[in-house]
Structure formats: structure tokens, C-alpha cells
Amino acid sequence: MMNEVFFLVEEAIEGGYTAHALGEPIFTEAETLDELKSEIREAVHCHFEEDQMPKIIRLHMVKEEILLV
């Protein structure tokens, strides 16, 4: 059984957010972070069998900023 699943969360260019699981073929997207968290939970429940369900979903948030010199 897996204890954790890690997601890379990024702001989408066209708006909203995307999330990719690391090491698992899971992808989801949403307009807000709250919606994204709900979508991630649903995607994890759809992907894993009950006896393989991770106990923790860990989100790694990536935010790109540009600074002018």
C-alpha cells in the first residue's frame, strides 16, 4: 500500500490550475485551488483500488514570477 501520492500543482497559462501526480498517470485541472483540491481527491479515488488508496495527498505548488532587472 502506498502511504502518499505527490502532485505538482501549477497555474495554467489560460487561467486556473493543473495538477499532475508524480509516478502515477493522474492529471486534473480546475479554475480555483479549492476546486482543484476536490478534483484531485476524486481523481485519486478513481485511480486507486480501496486497498491501495494512499493515506496522504501531498501538493507541491509551483508559482512562476518574473522580475525585471
BASE-348542 format. One line per field, with one value per atom (N, C-alpha, C, O): residue number from 0; x, y, z; residue in three letters; atom name. Coordinates in steps of 0.2 Angstrom, whole numbers, plus 5000, padded with zeros to 4 digits. Layout:
<nodes>
k c(NUM, ...)
x c(X, ...)
y c(Y, ...)
z c(Z, ...)
r c(ALA, ...)
a c(CA, ...)
</nodes>
This chain:
<nodes>
k c(0, 0, 0, 0, 1, 1, 1, 1, 2, 2, 2, 2, 3, 3, 3, 3, 4, 4, 4, 4, 5, 5, 5, 5, 6, 6, 6, 6, 7, 7, 7, 7, 8, 8, 8, 8, 9, 9, 9, 9, 10, 10, 10, 10, 11, 11, 11, 11, 12, 12, 12, 12, 13, 13, 13, 13, 14, 14, 14, 14, 15, 15, 15, 15, 16, 16, 16, 16, 17, 17, 17, 17, 18, 18, 18, 18, 19, 19, 19, 19, 20, 20, 20, 20, 21, 21, 21, 21, 22, 22, 22, 22, 23, 23, 23, 23, 24, 24, 24, 24, 25, 25, 25, 25, 26, 26, 26, 26, 27, 27, 27, 27, 28, 28, 28, 28, 29, 29, 29, 29, 30, 30, 30, 30, 31, 31, 31, 31, 32, 32, 32, 32, 33, 33, 33, 33, 34, 34, 34, 34, 35, 35, 35, 35, 36, 36, 36, 36, 37, 37, 37, 37, 38, 38, 38, 38, 39, 39, 39, 39, 40, 40, 40, 40, 41, 41, 41, 41, 42, 42, 42, 42, 43, 43, 43, 43, 44, 44, 44, 44, 45, 45, 45, 45, 46, 46, 46, 46, 47, 47, 47, 47, 48, 48, 48, 48, 49, 49, 49, 49, 50, 50, 50, 50, 51, 51, 51, 51, 52, 52, 52, 52, 53, 53, 53, 53, 54, 54, 54, 54, 55, 55, 55, 55, 56, 56, 56, 56, 57, 57, 57, 57, 58, 58, 58, 58, 59, 59, 59, 59, 60, 60, 60, 60, 61, 61, 61, 61, 62, 62, 62, 62, 63, 63, 63, 63, 64, 64, 64, 64, 65, 65, 65, 65, 66, 66, 66, 66, 67, 67, 67, 67, 68, 68, 68, 68)
x c(5004, 5000, 5004, 5010, 5002, 5006, 5004, 4998, 5008, 5006, 5005, 5000, 5008, 5007, 5007, 5010, 5004, 5004, 5006, 5003, 5010, 5013, 5010, 5010, 5007, 5005, 5009, 5010, 5011, 5014, 5008, 5005, 5007, 5002, 5005, 5009, 5002, 5004, 4999, 4993, 5000, 4995, 4995, 5000, 4989, 4989, 4989, 4987, 4992, 4993, 4986, 4986, 4981, 4975, 4971, 4965, 4973, 4969, 4968, 4968, 4967, 4965, 4972, 4977, 4971, 4977, 4977, 4971, 4982, 4983, 4987, 4991, 4986, 4989, 4991, 4987, 4997, 5000, 5003, 5007, 5001, 5003, 5010, 5011, 5015, 5022, 5022, 5021, 5024, 5024, 5018, 5018, 5012, 5006, 5003, 5004, 4999, 4996, 4989, 4984, 4990, 4984, 4985, 4990, 4980, 4980, 4973, 4968, 4973, 4967, 4968, 4973, 4962, 4963, 4956, 4951, 4957, 4951, 4952, 4958, 4947, 4948, 4950, 4954, 4949, 4951, 4955, 4955, 4959, 4963, 4958, 4959, 4953, 4948, 4945, 4944, 4943, 4940, 4945, 4944, 4951, 4957, 4958, 4959, 4958, 4959, 4953, 4954, 4947, 4942, 4942, 4941, 4945, 4946, 4952, 4951, 4957, 4962, 4960, 4962, 4956, 4953, 4949, 4950, 4945, 4941, 4945, 4944, 4950, 4954, 4958, 4959, 4961, 4964, 4960, 4961, 4953, 4949, 4947, 4946, 4947, 4945, 4951, 4950, 4957, 4963, 4965, 4967, 4965, 4967, 4961, 4956, 4963, 4958, 4958, 4963, 4952, 4952, 4957, 4960, 4960, 4966, 4972, 4977, 4973, 4979, 4979, 4984, 4973, 4972, 4978, 4979, 4981, 4986, 4983, 4977, 4986, 4983, 4984, 4980, 4989, 4990, 4991, 4994, 4988, 4989, 4993, 4991, 4999, 5004, 5004, 5005, 5003, 5003, 5009, 5011, 5013, 5019, 5017, 5016, 5016, 5013, 5019, 5024, 5019, 5024, 5021, 5016, 5024, 5022, 5028, 5033, 5027, 5032, 5031, 5026, 5036, 5036, 5042, 5047, 5041, 5046, 5048, 5043, 5054, 5057, 5061, 5065, 5059, 5063, 5069, 5069, 5075, 5081, 5082, 5087)
y c(4994, 5000, 5006, 5007, 5011, 5017, 5022, 5023, 5025, 5030, 5037, 5040, 5039, 5046, 5046, 5041, 5051, 5052, 5060, 5064, 5061, 5068, 5071, 5068, 5077, 5081, 5087, 5091, 5089, 5095, 5100, 5098, 5105, 5110, 5116, 5119, 5118, 5124, 5128, 5126, 5135, 5139, 5138, 5138, 5137, 5136, 5143, 5148, 5143, 5149, 5152, 5158, 5148, 5151, 5152, 5154, 5151, 5153, 5146, 5141, 5147, 5141, 5137, 5140, 5131, 5127, 5120, 5117, 5117, 5110, 5106, 5109, 5099, 5095, 5089, 5085, 5087, 5080, 5076, 5079, 5070, 5066, 5063, 5062, 5063, 5061, 5053, 5051, 5050, 5042, 5039, 5033, 5042, 5039, 5043, 5049, 5040, 5043, 5047, 5045, 5052, 5056, 5063, 5066, 5066, 5073, 5076, 5073, 5082, 5085, 5093, 5095, 5097, 5104, 5107, 5104, 5113, 5117, 5124, 5127, 5128, 5136, 5139, 5144, 5135, 5138, 5133, 5127, 5135, 5130, 5125, 5119, 5128, 5124, 5119, 5113, 5121, 5116, 5111, 5105, 5113, 5108, 5103, 5097, 5105, 5100, 5095, 5089, 5097, 5092, 5088, 5082, 5090, 5086, 5081, 5076, 5083, 5079, 5073, 5067, 5074, 5069, 5064, 5058, 5067, 5062, 5058, 5052, 5061, 5058, 5052, 5047, 5053, 5048, 5043, 5037, 5044, 5039, 5035, 5029, 5038, 5034, 5030, 5024, 5032, 5029, 5023, 5017, 5023, 5018, 5013, 5016, 5007, 5002, 5004, 5007, 5002, 5004, 5002, 5005, 4996, 4993, 4996, 4994, 5000, 5003, 5011, 5014, 5013, 5020, 5023, 5021, 5029, 5032, 5036, 5038, 5036, 5040, 5047, 5051, 5050, 5057, 5059, 5055, 5064, 5068, 5074, 5078, 5074, 5080, 5084, 5081, 5091, 5095, 5099, 5102, 5100, 5104, 5110, 5108, 5116, 5121, 5125, 5127, 5126, 5130, 5136, 5136, 5142, 5148, 5152, 5153, 5153, 5157, 5164, 5167, 5168, 5175, 5178, 5175, 5183, 5186, 5193, 5197, 5194, 5201, 5204, 5201, 5210, 5214, 5217, 5219, 5217, 5220, 5227, 5230)
z c(5000, 5000, 5000, 5003, 4996, 4996, 5001, 5002, 5005, 5010, 5007, 5010, 5002, 5000, 4992, 4989, 4989, 4982, 4981, 4985, 4977, 4976, 4970, 4965, 4970, 4964, 4964, 4968, 4957, 4955, 4953, 4948, 4957, 4955, 4952, 4955, 4946, 4943, 4940, 4939, 4940, 4937, 4929, 4926, 4926, 4919, 4916, 4918, 4910, 4906, 4904, 4904, 4902, 4901, 4907, 4906, 4913, 4919, 4922, 4919, 4929, 4933, 4935, 4935, 4936, 4939, 4936, 4934, 4936, 4934, 4939, 4943, 4939, 4944, 4941, 4938, 4941, 4939, 4944, 4949, 4945, 4950, 4948, 4942, 4953, 4951, 4952, 4957, 4946, 4947, 4946, 4946, 4944, 4943, 4937, 4936, 4933, 4927, 4929, 4927, 4933, 4936, 4934, 4936, 4930, 4929, 4930, 4928, 4932, 4933, 4933, 4933, 4932, 4932, 4934, 4935, 4936, 4939, 4939, 4938, 4940, 4940, 4946, 4946, 4952, 4958, 4962, 4960, 4967, 4971, 4975, 4976, 4977, 4981, 4977, 4979, 4970, 4966, 4964, 4963, 4963, 4961, 4967, 4965, 4973, 4978, 4978, 4979, 4977, 4976, 4970, 4971, 4965, 4959, 4960, 4957, 4963, 4965, 4969, 4968, 4974, 4979, 4974, 4975, 4970, 4966, 4961, 4960, 4958, 4953, 4957, 4954, 4963, 4967, 4969, 4968, 4971, 4972, 4966, 4967, 4960, 4954, 4952, 4949, 4953, 4951, 4955, 4952, 4961, 4966, 4968, 4969, 4969, 4972, 4980, 4982, 4983, 4990, 4994, 4999, 4993, 4997, 4995, 4999, 4990, 4988, 4989, 4987, 4992, 4992, 4997, 5003, 4994, 4999, 5004, 5004, 5010, 5016, 5015, 5018, 5012, 5011, 5004, 5000, 5002, 4996, 4997, 5001, 4994, 4996, 4989, 4984, 4990, 4984, 4985, 4990, 4979, 4978, 4973, 4968, 4976, 4972, 4969, 4972, 4962, 4959, 4956, 4953, 4958, 4955, 4952, 4955, 4946, 4942, 4942, 4941, 4944, 4944, 4940, 4940, 4937, 4933, 4936, 4937, 4937, 4940, 4934, 4931, 4933, 4928, 4932, 4937, 4928, 4931, 4929, 4930)
r c(MET, MET, MET, MET, MET, MET, MET, MET, ASN, ASN, ASN, ASN, GLU, GLU, GLU, GLU, VAL, VAL, VAL, VAL, PHE, PHE, PHE, PHE, PHE, PHE, PHE, PHE, LEU, LEU, LEU, LEU, VAL, VAL, VAL, VAL, GLU, GLU, GLU, GLU, GLU, GLU, GLU, GLU, ALA, ALA, ALA, ALA, ILE, ILE, ILE, ILE, GLU, GLU, GLU, GLU, GLY, GLY, GLY, GLY, GLY, GLY, GLY, GLY, TYR, TYR, TYR, TYR, THR, THR, THR, THR, ALA, ALA, ALA, ALA, HIS, HIS, HIS, HIS, ALA, ALA, ALA, ALA, LEU, LEU, LEU, LEU, GLY, GLY, GLY, GLY, GLU, GLU, GLU, GLU, PRO, PRO, PRO, PRO, ILE, ILE, ILE, ILE, PHE, PHE, PHE, PHE, THR, THR, THR, THR, GLU, GLU, GLU, GLU, ALA, ALA, ALA, ALA, GLU, GLU, GLU, GLU, THR, THR, THR, THR, LEU, LEU, LEU, LEU, ASP, ASP, ASP, ASP, GLU, GLU, GLU, GLU, LEU, LEU, LEU, LEU, LYS, LYS, LYS, LYS, SER, SER, SER, SER, GLU, GLU, GLU, GLU, ILE, ILE, ILE, ILE, ARG, ARG, ARG, ARG, GLU, GLU, GLU, GLU, ALA, ALA, ALA, ALA, VAL, VAL, VAL, VAL, HIS, HIS, HIS, HIS, CYS, CYS, CYS, CYS, HIS, HIS, HIS, HIS, PHE, PHE, PHE, PHE, GLU, GLU, GLU, GLU, GLU, GLU, GLU, GLU, ASP, ASP, ASP, ASP, GLN, GLN, GLN, GLN, MET, MET, MET, MET, PRO, PRO, PRO, PRO, LYS, LYS, LYS, LYS, ILE, ILE, ILE, ILE, ILE, ILE, ILE, ILE, ARG, ARG, ARG, ARG, LEU, LEU, LEU, LEU, HIS, HIS, HIS, HIS, MET, MET, MET, MET, VAL, VAL, VAL, VAL, LYS, LYS, LYS, LYS, GLU, GLU, GLU, GLU, GLU, GLU, GLU, GLU, ILE, ILE, ILE, ILE, LEU, LEU, LEU, LEU, LEU, LEU, LEU, LEU, VAL, VAL, VAL, VAL)
a c(N, CA, C, O, N, CA, C, O, N, CA, C, O, N, CA, C, O, N, CA, C, O, N, CA, C, O, N, CA, C, O, N, CA, C, O, N, CA, C, O, N, CA, C, O, N, CA, C, O, N, CA, C, O, N, CA, C, O, N, CA, C, O, N, CA, C, O, N, CA, C, O, N, CA, C, O, N, CA, C, O, N, CA, C, O, N, CA, C, O, N, CA, C, O, N, CA, C, O, N, CA, C, O, N, CA, C, O, N, CA, C, O, N, CA, C, O, N, CA, C, O, N, CA, C, O, N, CA, C, O, N, CA, C, O, N, CA, C, O, N, CA, C, O, N, CA, C, O, N, CA, C, O, N, CA, C, O, N, CA, C, O, N, CA, C, O, N, CA, C, O, N, CA, C, O, N, CA, C, O, N, CA, C, O, N, CA, C, O, N, CA, C, O, N, CA, C, O, N, CA, C, O, N, CA, C, O, N, CA, C, O, N, CA, C, O, N, CA, C, O, N, CA, C, O, N, CA, C, O, N, CA, C, O, N, CA, C, O, N, CA, C, O, N, CA, C, O, N, CA, C, O, N, CA, C, O, N, CA, C, O, N, CA, C, O, N, CA, C, O, N, CA, C, O, N, CA, C, O, N, CA, C, O, N, CA, C, O, N, CA, C, O, N, CA, C, O, N, CA, C, O, N, CA, C, O, N, CA, C, O)
</nodes>
